Amino acid sequence: MTTPHVADQPIPSLIHSDVEDDLRATLRAVLGERSSWQKVLARLDTPEQPYDDDLWKTLAQDLGLAGLLIPERFGGAGATEREAALVLEELGRFLTPVPYLASAVLATTALLSCCPWAESDVAGDLAALADGSTTATLAVSAHRAPTAAFPDTVTGVRTRGAGTGGTAMLTGTVPHVLAADRAELLIVPALLDGAPHLLLVRSTDPGVSVTRETCLDATRPLGTVVLKDAEARPLTGQNVAVAVLRHAVDTGVALLASEQLGAAEAAFEAAVDYLRTRHQFGRPIGSFQALRHRAADLWSELAAARGTARYAAACAAEDSADFPLSAALAAAHVGDIAVRVAEESLHLHGGIGFTWEHPAHLYVKRAMSSALMFGSPDQHYAELARLADIPGA
């Protein structure tokens, strides 16, 4: 059940600490060298290799970023959603093709939420995620809103044992799954013997097949997961599966806003740089009043988006009663702004912005696809109105 807004609770700090600033500087240095837009664009010419596996290994294993949200007892860093959001912000800035959102946020959050009932069952999997040797994803449609009904496209029957210690067989299809073709572990919501459960499936097991889909944003591939009598391990009972899934998707929605912010800031900075260097009639086009006003409007919107995204991450980190509301606000508001900034950046670049050789189209595609991920802005605004108890919403 969603916790209502509490007006007099402490407001989480939105100011980054020195440690967080150091993390940002390290990430920006690594990504600036190994995930420049030229390298991202070149990777699109080899669609059979959409992910940068070498860079993912560096981020997940060498820098330990895959285990940020995982407690130290499982080999993780024991950090919070604030740090994970900062990582996503930088990954969004460089459009880095790695499965961080799917594995280190969505799947990890779902597994951690199962710990009260199945800690001994998931401890090894969490340790593998923490050291970067395994990648996972939450097998739900990337277009599914957090408020949607529990998925019913996968069904199954228990074959052995009871509770979280047994096994089951699953059959069904889940389309539009983030990093489906990259994940070794699939956390699958399914109706087990007619009741909602979350179950763990290994993508290499018999009866599991994954097909990559053609999608707008080639830097973040989606896939269709098909299960046919695939063996699975139950992680939750029917009484908690809905709440666990909602929390995992809410966390993904809240932190996705930081990624959208990073991409929008990079698109804006590219546009401003172009306005400073492109000359017409003997002066920079940024000196023309109409273009200066457009850039100023975008800057003010980005400032609002920055506060919204950071507030959602801070609420998640502090388990605030405002977390569901802040997640809905971030998903609705930041998504809209990111699309507007990316589109304006393309237009401000003039003719060059419409070419394949320029990165502007990459940011437009990322912004538009992200704005529809886990629900449209309209759906999030409706949920925001409900949580804020706005009459007539």
PATIFI-132632 format. One record per residue (C-alpha): residue number from 0; residue in one letter; x, y, z. Coordinates in pm, whole numbers. Layout:
<sites>
SITE    i  aa      c1      c2      c3
SITE  NUM   a       X       Y       Z
...
</sites>
This chain:
<sites>
SITE    i  aa      c1      c2      c3
SITE    0   m       0       0       0
SITE    1   t     134     343     -92
SITE    2   t     233     569     195
SITE    3   p      71     914     174
SITE    4   h     272    1233     160
SITE    5   v     395    1351     499
SITE    6   a     424    1728     500
SITE    7   d     638    1774     812
SITE    8   q     903    1508     747
SITE    9   p    1267    1620     700
SITE   10   i    1356    1716     344
SITE   11   p    1645    1505     207
SITE   12   s    1960    1694     113
SITE   13   l    2011    1747    -259
SITE   14   i    2375    1856    -225
SITE   15   h    2634    1600    -328
SITE   16   s    2909    1508     -83
SITE   17   d    3281    1515    -160
SITE   18   v    3274    1137    -204
SITE   19   e    2992    1166    -458
SITE   20   d    3177    1444    -642
SITE   21   d    3487    1223    -659
SITE   22   l    3277     939    -799
SITE   23   r    3139    1171   -1066
SITE   24   a    3489    1294   -1160
SITE   25   t    3621     938   -1191
SITE   26   l    3327     828   -1401
SITE   27   r    3343    1131   -1628
SITE   28   a    3713    1072   -1692
SITE   29   v    3661     705   -1778
SITE   30   l    3352     759   -1991
SITE   31   g    3494    1063   -2164
SITE   32   e    3779     850   -2292
SITE   33   r    3594     523   -2362
SITE   34   s    3234     627   -2436
SITE   35   s    3264     938   -2648
SITE   36   w    2974    1001   -2883
SITE   37   q    3200     912   -3176
SITE   38   k    3255     564   -3029
SITE   39   v    2887     521   -2945
SITE   40   l    2788     622   -3298
SITE   41   a    3045     387   -3450
SITE   42   r    2903      98   -3244
SITE   43   l    2565     151   -3412
SITE   44   d    2726      40   -3737
SITE   45   t    2781    -302   -3576
SITE   46   p    2429    -381   -3448
SITE   47   e    2527    -736   -3356
SITE   48   q    2732    -587   -3069
SITE   49   p    2511    -320   -2909
SITE   50   y    2682    -337   -2569
SITE   51   d    3034    -231   -2481
SITE   52   d    3126    -541   -2283
SITE   53   d    3481    -427   -2211
SITE   54   l    3357    -100   -2064
SITE   55   w    3087    -283   -1867
SITE   56   k    3358    -503   -1716
SITE   57   t    3553    -194   -1615
SITE   58   l    3251     -29   -1457
SITE   59   a    3106    -339   -1294
SITE   60   q    3419    -520   -1179
SITE   61   d    3711    -277   -1168
SITE   62   l    3515      20   -1030
SITE   63   g    3263    -194    -840
SITE   64   l    2964       3    -963
SITE   65   a    2744    -301   -1025
SITE   66   g    2732    -364    -652
SITE   67   l    2662     -12    -528
SITE   68   l    2316    -100    -393
SITE   69   i    2420    -441    -260
SITE   70   p    2503    -462     114
SITE   71   e    2858    -540     219
SITE   72   r    2757    -881     358
SITE   73   f    2696    -990      -1
SITE   74   g    3018    -836    -130
SITE   75   g    2867    -507    -244
SITE   76   a    2952    -146    -161
SITE   77   g    2655     -87      69
SITE   78   a    2587     250     -95
SITE   79   t    2247     406    -164
SITE   80   e    2027     511    -451
SITE   81   r    2194     853    -442
SITE   82   e    2520     705    -566
SITE   83   a    2344     482    -818
SITE   84   a    2155     785    -951
SITE   85   l    2483     973    -991
SITE   86   v    2624     683   -1193
SITE   87   l    2316     681   -1415
SITE   88   e    2344    1056   -1464
SITE   89   e    2693    1016   -1606
SITE   90   l    2598     710   -1811
SITE   91   g    2314     915   -1958
SITE   92   r    2548    1202   -2035
SITE   93   f    2762     973   -2251
SITE   94   l    2478     743   -2371
SITE   95   t    2696     456   -2254
SITE   96   p    2567     123   -2393
SITE   97   v    2586     -89   -2076
SITE   98   p    2305    -270   -1886
SITE   99   y    2344     -73   -1561
SITE  100   l    1979      28   -1518
SITE  101   a    1854    -324   -1588
SITE  102   s    2105    -514   -1376
SITE  103   a    2243    -287   -1104
SITE  104   v    1911    -112   -1032
SITE  105   l    1597    -301   -1137
SITE  106   a    1712    -661   -1092
SITE  107   t    1925    -585    -787
SITE  108   t    1644    -398    -614
SITE  109   a    1404    -684    -681
SITE  110   l    1645    -943    -540
SITE  111   l    1721    -731    -234
SITE  112   s    1349    -688    -170
SITE  113   c    1320   -1068    -165
SITE  114   c    1583   -1108     107
SITE  115   p    1342   -1113     404
SITE  116   w    1195   -1437     266
SITE  117   a    1472   -1584      52
SITE  118   e    1807   -1443     166
SITE  119   s    1983   -1779     165
SITE  120   d    1845   -1848    -184
SITE  121   v    1962   -1519    -340
SITE  122   a    2287   -1457    -146
SITE  123   g    2501   -1625    -412
SITE  124   d    2326   -1441    -693
SITE  125   l    2369   -1106    -519
SITE  126   a    2739   -1179    -466
SITE  127   a    2776   -1258    -837
SITE  128   l    2601    -933    -928
SITE  129   a    2817    -739    -682
SITE  130   d    3147    -860    -828
SITE  131   g    3026    -802   -1184
SITE  132   s    3058   -1163   -1295
SITE  133   t    2684   -1190   -1360
SITE  134   t    2429    -960   -1521
SITE  135   a    2056    -972   -1450
SITE  136   t    1734    -805   -1553
SITE  137   l    1377    -775   -1432
SITE  138   a    1166    -950   -1695
SITE  139   v     886    -697   -1730
SITE  140   s     797    -488   -2031
SITE  141   a     991    -162   -2040
SITE  142   h     660       7   -2130
SITE  143   r     477    -119   -1821
SITE  144   a     374     154   -1575
SITE  145   p     436      94   -1202
SITE  146   t      61     110   -1138
SITE  147   a     -23    -158   -1395
SITE  148   a    -175    -486   -1285
SITE  149   f      59    -773   -1202
SITE  150   p     179    -931   -1529
SITE  151   d     -12   -1241   -1640
SITE  152   t     170   -1333   -1961
SITE  153   v     381   -1595   -1780
SITE  154   t     221   -1877   -1584
SITE  155   g     358   -2181   -1410
SITE  156   v     312   -2470   -1172
SITE  157   r     519   -2572    -875
SITE  158   t     710   -2894    -935
SITE  159   r     895   -2945    -609
SITE  160   g     892   -2810    -255
SITE  161   a     700   -2523    -105
SITE  162   g     771   -2161     -27
SITE  163   t    1093   -2013    -168
SITE  164   g    1294   -2331    -153
SITE  165   g    1129   -2531    -431
SITE  166   t    1121   -2525    -809
SITE  167   a     861   -2448   -1072
SITE  168   m     807   -2468   -1446
SITE  169   l     716   -2149   -1634
SITE  170   t     565   -2089   -1976
SITE  171   g     491   -1757   -2142
SITE  172   t     631   -1453   -2322
SITE  173   v     755   -1114   -2198
SITE  174   p     826    -852   -2469
SITE  175   h    1032    -532   -2449
SITE  176   v    1262    -645   -2164
SITE  177   l    1565    -428   -2088
SITE  178   a    1898    -602   -2154
SITE  179   a    1720    -933   -2204
SITE  180   d    1985   -1057   -2447
SITE  181   r    2266    -965   -2207
SITE  182   a    2135   -1102   -1877
SITE  183   e    2230   -1438   -1733
SITE  184   l    1965   -1409   -1461
SITE  185   l    1599   -1324   -1525
SITE  186   i    1372   -1218   -1237
SITE  187   v    1033   -1312   -1378
SITE  188   p     692   -1202   -1241
SITE  189   a     451   -1488   -1304
SITE  190   l     125   -1640   -1191
SITE  191   l     239   -1954   -1014
SITE  192   d     -52   -2189    -956
SITE  193   g    -271   -1884   -1023
SITE  194   a    -107   -1653    -765
SITE  195   p     149   -1370    -815
SITE  196   h     512   -1467    -755
SITE  197   l     860   -1354    -852
SITE  198   l    1084   -1634    -976
SITE  199   l    1446   -1663   -1080
SITE  200   v    1527   -1813   -1421
SITE  201   r    1869   -1866   -1577
SITE  202   s    1876   -1758   -1940
SITE  203   t    2103   -2048   -2038
SITE  204   d    1863   -2315   -1910
SITE  205   p    1653   -2530   -2146
SITE  206   g    1321   -2377   -2242
SITE  207   v    1450   -2018   -2233
SITE  208   s    1501   -1814   -2550
SITE  209   v    1563   -1444   -2602
SITE  210   t    1522   -1245   -2924
SITE  211   r    1657    -894   -2963
SITE  212   e    1402    -639   -3084
SITE  213   t    1439    -349   -3324
SITE  214   c    1384     -34   -3120
SITE  215   l    1416     343   -3149
SITE  216   d    1718     373   -2920
SITE  217   a    1982     130   -3044
SITE  218   t    2210     220   -2753
SITE  219   r    1965      51   -2515
SITE  220   p    1841    -274   -2674
SITE  221   l    1523    -451   -2570
SITE  222   g    1443    -817   -2609
SITE  223   t    1157   -1065   -2600
SITE  224   v    1185   -1345   -2346
SITE  225   v    1009   -1672   -2432
SITE  226   l     973   -1943   -2169
SITE  227   k     855   -2294   -2249
SITE  228   d     857   -2529   -1951
SITE  229   a    1157   -2342   -1814
SITE  230   e    1278   -2430   -1466
SITE  231   a    1246   -2146   -1215
SITE  232   r    1311   -2084    -848
SITE  233   p    1041   -1900    -649
SITE  234   l    1170   -1593    -462
SITE  235   t     851   -1459    -303
SITE  236   g     518   -1581    -181
SITE  237   q     194   -1459    -329
SITE  238   n     133   -1208     -49
SITE  239   v     438    -992    -123
SITE  240   a     511   -1033    -494
SITE  241   v     300    -736    -602
SITE  242   a     464    -503    -348
SITE  243   v     816    -622    -435
SITE  244   l     757    -569    -807
SITE  245   r     608    -223    -747
SITE  246   h     905    -118    -532
SITE  247   a    1157    -238    -789
SITE  248   v     986     -57   -1077
SITE  249   d     937     258    -868
SITE  250   t    1308     258    -791
SITE  251   g    1389     213   -1158
SITE  252   v    1154     499   -1250
SITE  253   a    1304     730    -987
SITE  254   l    1664     664   -1092
SITE  255   l    1587     669   -1464
SITE  256   a    1513    1040   -1415
SITE  257   s    1879    1096   -1327
SITE  258   e    1986     925   -1648
SITE  259   q    1742    1143   -1842
SITE  260   l    1886    1448   -1667
SITE  261   g    2243    1356   -1763
SITE  262   a    2151    1306   -2128
SITE  263   a    1956    1633   -2137
SITE  264   e    2243    1827   -1982
SITE  265   a    2486    1689   -2240
SITE  266   a    2250    1780   -2526
SITE  267   f    2208    2130   -2384
SITE  268   e    2582    2183   -2340
SITE  269   a    2643    2071   -2699
SITE  270   a    2385    2323   -2821
SITE  271   v    2535    2608   -2617
SITE  272   d    2882    2526   -2745
SITE  273   y    2749    2536   -3102
SITE  274   l    2582    2872   -3041
SITE  275   r    2915    3008   -2921
SITE  276   t    3124    2881   -3211
SITE  277   r    2891    2899   -3514
SITE  278   h    2915    3241   -3680
SITE  279   q    2671    3421   -3908
SITE  280   f    2689    3782   -4024
SITE  281   g    3026    3814   -3855
SITE  282   r    2924    3713   -3501
SITE  283   p    2831    3403   -3298
SITE  284   i    2472    3298   -3349
SITE  285   g    2440    3276   -2972
SITE  286   s    2445    3654   -2963
SITE  287   f    2108    3669   -3141
SITE  288   q    1838    3745   -2888
SITE  289   a    1588    3481   -3003
SITE  290   l    1842    3200   -2967
SITE  291   r    1968    3332   -2634
SITE  292   h    1613    3329   -2497
SITE  293   r    1558    2972   -2614
SITE  294   a    1879    2861   -2446
SITE  295   a    1786    3046   -2126
SITE  296   d    1447    2873   -2116
SITE  297   l    1613    2535   -2152
SITE  298   w    1861    2616   -1874
SITE  299   s    1582    2705   -1632
SITE  300   e    1393    2387   -1713
SITE  301   l    1706    2180   -1659
SITE  302   a    1755    2341   -1319
SITE  303   a    1405    2229   -1219
SITE  304   a    1466    1881   -1358
SITE  305   r    1791    1852   -1163
SITE  306   g    1620    1922    -833
SITE  307   t    1335    1684    -914
SITE  308   a    1563    1395   -1011
SITE  309   r    1791    1438    -711
SITE  310   y    1494    1458    -476
SITE  311   a    1357    1128    -607
SITE  312   a    1696     959    -560
SITE  313   a    1733    1105    -210
SITE  314   c    1384     988    -110
SITE  315   a    1467     638    -234
SITE  316   a    1795     637     -43
SITE  317   e    1633     748     283
SITE  318   d    1323     530     243
SITE  319   s    1115     845     271
SITE  320   a     738     833     289
SITE  321   d     748    1071     -10
SITE  322   f     930     818    -228
SITE  323   p     631     700    -442
SITE  324   l     523    1061    -494
SITE  325   s     876    1179    -578
SITE  326   a     922     890    -823
SITE  327   a     600     974   -1007
SITE  328   l     695    1343   -1018
SITE  329   a    1043    1267   -1152
SITE  330   a     912    1028   -1417
SITE  331   a     654    1276   -1542
SITE  332   h     844    1604   -1517
SITE  333   v    1202    1508   -1605
SITE  334   g    1092    1290   -1898
SITE  335   d     905    1578   -2059
SITE  336   i    1195    1818   -2008
SITE  337   a    1451    1573   -2145
SITE  338   v    1255    1533   -2468
SITE  339   r    1214    1909   -2506
SITE  340   v    1583    1980   -2444
SITE  341   a    1698    1709   -2686
SITE  342   e    1465    1830   -2960
SITE  343   e    1563    2194   -2909
SITE  344   s    1930    2100   -2914
SITE  345   l    1884    1933   -3251
SITE  346   h    1701    2239   -3387
SITE  347   l    1959    2483   -3251
SITE  348   h    2229    2293   -3436
SITE  349   g    2058    2376   -3764
SITE  350   g    2115    2150   -4064
SITE  351   i    2413    1967   -3915
SITE  352   g    2195    1847   -3626
SITE  353   f    1981    1639   -3862
SITE  354   t    2271    1437   -4000
SITE  355   w    2369    1084   -3896
SITE  356   e    2728    1200   -3835
SITE  357   h    2618    1435   -3556
SITE  358   p    2520    1298   -3210
SITE  359   a    2206    1512   -3173
SITE  360   h    1980    1233   -3303
SITE  361   l    2123     993   -3043
SITE  362   y    2004    1218   -2761
SITE  363   v    1662    1266   -2920
SITE  364   k    1613     891   -2952
SITE  365   r    1729     827   -2596
SITE  366   a    1503    1102   -2459
SITE  367   m    1194     988   -2650
SITE  368   s    1237     619   -2566
SITE  369   s    1310     691   -2199
SITE  370   a    1003     914   -2169
SITE  371   l     786     615   -2257
SITE  372   m     973     371   -2036
SITE  373   f     772     231   -1744
SITE  374   g     471     443   -1831
SITE  375   s     407     764   -2021
SITE  376   p     433    1107   -1856
SITE  377   d      51    1127   -1860
SITE  378   q      29     805   -1658
SITE  379   h     281     934   -1407
SITE  380   y     100    1267   -1377
SITE  381   a    -222    1076   -1304
SITE  382   e     -47     873   -1033
SITE  383   l     108    1191    -894
SITE  384   a    -234    1351    -869
SITE  385   r    -369    1045    -689
SITE  386   l     -80    1036    -440
SITE  387   a    -109    1410    -377
SITE  388   d    -485    1367    -325
SITE  389   i    -581    1628    -582
SITE  390   p    -962    1642    -602
SITE  391   g   -1109    1537    -934
SITE  392   a    -784    1386   -1062
</sites>
